[in-house]
Amino acid sequence: MGEGARRVLALAHAVAAGLMAATLVLWSPYMFHVAMLVVLHVATSYGFLRAQPWAPWLVGIATAMGVVFAAISAYVPIALVGYTIEACLLLAGLIAYAGLLVASLAYAVFRRKEFSAT
């Protein structure tokens, strides 16, 4: 289960990086916080695929940044637009994103021996 779950998490982080990069291209290339999250997700994806020893640390940083980003971003559409279908879909996506980050952090903490250098 360890190898397969790690590959699924790596793929999920690559998808998250791709979606955030698409956000940068389609909306505004000047969102520095989203660009930082793209870089962190690409590095996290590589760290999970190759079981790098620095991957748990990077997952911790990405989780700290990403959960705050998701929480703040979840509040904005509801406050500005209200409970429309678009706002609810965006909210569901942000909750899934935060869930991915927390699941990745839990995996990195509880399976940290897979990431050891020896």
C-alpha positions in Angstrom: 0.0 0.0 0.0 2.8 2.4 0.7 4.2 2.6 -2.8 0.8 2.9 -4.4 -0.5 5.5 -2.0 2.7 7.6 -2.4 2.3 7.5 -6.2 -1.4 8.5 -5.9 -0.5 11.5 -3.7 2.3 12.4 -6.1 -0.2 12.4 -9.0 -2.7 14.4 -7.0 0.0 17.1 -6.2 0.9 17.2 -9.9 -2.8 17.8 -10.8 -3.0 20.5 -8.1 0.0 22.2 -9.6 -1.4 22.0 -13.1 -4.8 23.5 -12.0 -3.1 26.3 -10.1 -0.8 27.0 -13.1 -3.9 27.2 -15.3 -5.4 29.6 -12.8 -2.3 31.8 -13.2 -2.5 31.7 -17.0 -6.3 32.3 -17.2 -6.8 34.9 -14.5 -3.7 36.7 -13.4 0.0 35.9 -13.7 0.7 38.3 -10.8 -0.6 36.1 -8.0 2.7 35.3 -6.3 1.1 33.1 -3.6 -0.4 30.8 -6.2 2.9 30.7 -8.1 4.7 29.6 -4.8 2.1 26.9 -4.3 2.6 25.7 -7.9 6.4 25.4 -7.3 5.8 23.6 -3.9 3.3 21.1 -5.5 5.7 20.3 -8.3 8.5 19.7 -5.8 6.2 17.7 -3.5 5.1 15.5 -6.4 8.8 14.8 -7.2 9.5 14.2 -3.5 6.7 11.7 -3.2 7.6 9.9 -6.5 11.3 9.4 -5.5 10.7 9.2 -1.7 13.2 12.0 -1.1 14.2 12.7 2.6 13.2 16.3 2.3 9.6 15.5 1.1 8.0 15.5 4.6 9.4 18.9 5.4 8.1 20.3 2.1 4.7 18.7 2.6 4.6 20.5 6.0 5.3 23.9 4.4 2.9 23.3 1.5 0.2 22.2 4.0 0.7 25.3 6.1 0.5 27.6 3.1 -2.2 25.7 1.3 -4.7 25.3 4.1 -4.6 29.0 4.9 -5.0 29.8 1.2 -7.9 27.4 0.9 -9.6 28.8 4.0 -9.3 32.4 2.9 -10.3 31.6 -0.7 -13.3 29.6 0.6 -14.7 32.7 2.4 -14.5 35.1 -0.5 -16.9 33.6 -3.0 -19.6 33.1 -0.4 -19.2 36.6 1.0 -19.2 38.3 -2.4 -21.4 36.1 -4.6 -23.6 34.2 -2.1 -24.7 30.6 -2.2 -24.7 30.1 -6.0 -23.8 26.8 -7.7 -20.5 28.3 -8.8 -19.6 29.3 -5.3 -20.6 25.9 -4.0 -18.4 24.1 -6.6 -15.5 26.3 -5.8 -16.0 25.6 -2.1 -16.1 21.9 -2.8 -12.8 22.1 -4.8 -11.1 24.1 -2.0 -12.2 21.6 0.6 -10.9 18.7 -1.5 -7.6 20.7 -1.9 -7.3 21.1 1.8 -8.1 17.5 2.3 -5.4 16.5 -0.1 -2.9 18.6 1.8 -3.9 17.1 5.2 -3.8 13.6 3.8 -0.4 14.2 2.3 0.9 15.5 5.7 -0.6 12.6 7.5 1.1 10.1 5.1 4.4 11.9 5.4 4.3 11.9 9.2 3.1 8.3 9.7 5.2 6.8 6.9 8.3 8.9 7.4 10.6 5.9 7.4 9.9 5.5 3.6 11.5 8.9 3.2 14.7 8.2 5.1 18.0 8.6 3.4 19.2 5.1 4.4 
